[in-house]
Amino acid sequence: MQRKPPRRTRERILERSLRLFNDLGEPNVTTSAIAVEMNISPGNLYYHFRNKDDIVDALFEQFEREIDPLLQAPLRRDSHFEDAWLFLHLLFETIWRYRFVYRDLNDLLSRNRRLETHFRAIVDRKTAAARALCRSLAASGALEARDDEIEPLVTNMVVVATYWLSFEYIRHARRFAEAGYQSGAMARGAFQVLSLLVPWLSEDARTLFARLSPEDVRYRFFSAIRALSPEQIARLTQVDYDREIAFVAVREATGETVAVARLVRENDDEAEFAVLVQAGVRGQGLASHLMRRLIDWGRARGVTCITGEILADNAPMLGLARHLGFTLHHDPEDATVMEARLTL
C-alpha cells in the first residue's frame, strides 16, 4: 500500500488535535491520546511534531492566518451597521473554530511565551479593528458617540469578545462540550458585543437592532460560512458579482430591509447559501422566493450543486429546503446541524 505523503499525515494530526483540544480542553489532551485517536504510533506523531507545544503552535499559526484578514477588513473600508453585524459574526465564528485557545487562554499564555506575544498582537489588532468600525459608524451617522466615548466602548468590545468563552464556561461547564451549546454561546457573544453599541446608536440603527429576535441571532450565526480562508474574507468584503449574489427584500414604503438571501460560489461547480428573514414577515413566502432566485442565478452560471448548513431545530428552514428539493443529512461531526444539498 502506498504511504500517504508526510504533509497529509501532518494535516490529519492537526485536524484531530484541534477537535480534541476544542472538545476536552488542551490541558486534558496528551500526545499519546492524539496518537491513539488517530490509530498511529507515538513515534509517527513525533516525526511530525516534537511535542504537544509544537502542535499548539501550528494550530495557533492557522488561527492567525484566518483571523488576520478579518481584522484588517474594517481598516480598509467604510462600515455600516450591518457590516458591524457581519464582522462580529465572522469574528466569533473564527473564535469558535479555535475555541480551545480562548477557553484555556490564561493557562496557555502562562507557559508559552510565543503564544503570549502573538496573542497580545491579536488583541492589539482587535482593538484597531473595533476602533475603525466605531469611527466609521460614527462618520456614517449610525453611531452618535464622541471620540472620548468611543475609546472605552472599543475596550469593552475587545474584552467581551476575548473573554466571552470563559464566561460561558463558568456558567455551564457541564454543557460546554455540547456542540449545540457551543454554537449558541458564540451567537450570544456576537449579540452581546453588538449590544454594547446600543446606547449610542441612531434611531434607525437602534430600530434595526431591536428587530433581531434570539432565533435570528442563532440561525444567522449558523448560516454563515464556517471555515474562513483569506480568499473567502476578501470575497465577503469585496463583492465579486461573478462569484456571488445577494437578493434583498425591502418594504416599499420605508426602504427597510426585511430579508436577505446570499449565494457564494466555493468553486466553479458548488455554491453555499444563507438566508435571513425578519421575524415580523415570516410565513409570507419571502424565503421561498429568494431561495428560488438564488437557485436560478446559480443554475444560469453553471453551478451544479448548492449546499448549506441548517440547525436541526430550525423546522421552517428544513421544511423549505425539502420543498425546494434539497436532500438533508446530519453533519457527522455535529448532531445539531443538518447538511442541505441540491443538485441542479
Beta strands, then each sheet from edge to edge (+ up, - down):
strand 1: 244-250
strand 2: 257-265
strand 3: 270-277
strand 4: 305-311
strand 5: 327-331
strand 6: 334-343
sheet 1: 1+ 2- 3+ 4+ 6- 5+
end
